[in-house]
Amino acid sequence: MLSIKLPVYIQRIYNVINPFYQPLIQHLETAAAPLKSQLRLAPPIIQALDLPDFKKHQVSVYLLRLDQIHPHVSGNKWYKLKYNLVQAVLNGASTLITFGGAWSNHLHAFSCMGRMLGMRTVAVLRGNEWQSQTNPMIEDLKAWGTEIHCISRQEYQCRNDSSYQQQWQHKYPGSYVIPEGGDNFWGVLGVSSLFSDLQQADQAVVRQMHSVAVACGTGNTLVGVRLALSAKQKVIGISALKGEWYSDMIAQRMAAFWPLSLTNWQVFTQYHGGGFGKLSTGIKSYMQEFESASGVLLDPVYTAKLAYGIKQKINEGYFPPGHRLLLIHTGGLQGRRSLSKNT
């Protein structure tokens, strides 16, 4: 079947050539519509956050509730996966293969979508120990019919190598490999379409924002949001990973999609809480405070760090009085189950 194959130079300039970009998105959205209908996704909503620190500094903060679009396919996962699913369907694939860790939000959403769409799913899981251990996320995958292969952490480092992915495709003829986290061109492009799912009134709210902030891991969501917004709107990333290298990595990813001196974005790397999957006492305390004040649950890996980092920047005076800021809740609430585990 037909697959959309874009030359690298077109991938880099698709977003600045409107006559090409819009038809591409429309084509992909048309192809994704039946999948979206089967999943019965709810439209995202925006709510105001009237928290004391925000009011004190006269910063208007809003929250895009991607966590509410589906009980299991929540947050940014649908957007990073949907055009990958379109590619799989266009290629006539009957099996989907992807990679992730033992509490992976990506694997959780991937498995649920495969079950609902009637597609065979295969999860390559990081860590040999999970051959004899389990957790609620892994049990969900099993219940949804996903085949699980546990591999060593050393072997897992090969997950992005094309030759390694081809080995899995040979093992499962007629399969399509989706990178960990949906981390590819189709994942970024899918995220760039997320605001079009909003009701018109909420789309108007987004246009009024001075800044939009999101937690980052692979950087897919940050880059996709940057592509979706106007140049005058700043995009802010709060890294869930430890390391000053992260900003340089994001800069490289931005350049791959928009090499025309795009500068209106910034990543803060000091709110990682000890590293990926770790939660400092300060972040955990504010997570509880935020949830109590707003009634909104956060996930410990991403959105707790987003909320904490933004609170710190507001208290530092980073945002001037009258600033309008939109936070994106990227879901992943199933990961809260890891808080009571020692794994």
WORAGI-V26642 format. One record per helix or strand of 3 or more residues. SS is the DSSP state (H for helix, E for strand). FROM is the first residue (numbers start at 1). LEN is the number of residues. Records with the same first field share a line. If there is no record, write none. Layout:
BEGIN
SS=FROM-LEN / FROM-LEN
END
This chain:
BEGIN
H=8-9 / 18-22 / 52-5 / 66-3 / 77-14 / 105-13 / 128-4 / 136-8 / 153-4 / 162-10 / 180-3 / 185-7 / 194-4 / 200-8 / 220-9 / 245-13 / 281-14 / 303-13 / 333-8
E=46-4 / 60-6 / 95-6 / 120-7 / 147-5 / 175-3 / 211-6 / 234-6 / 265-4 / 324-6
END
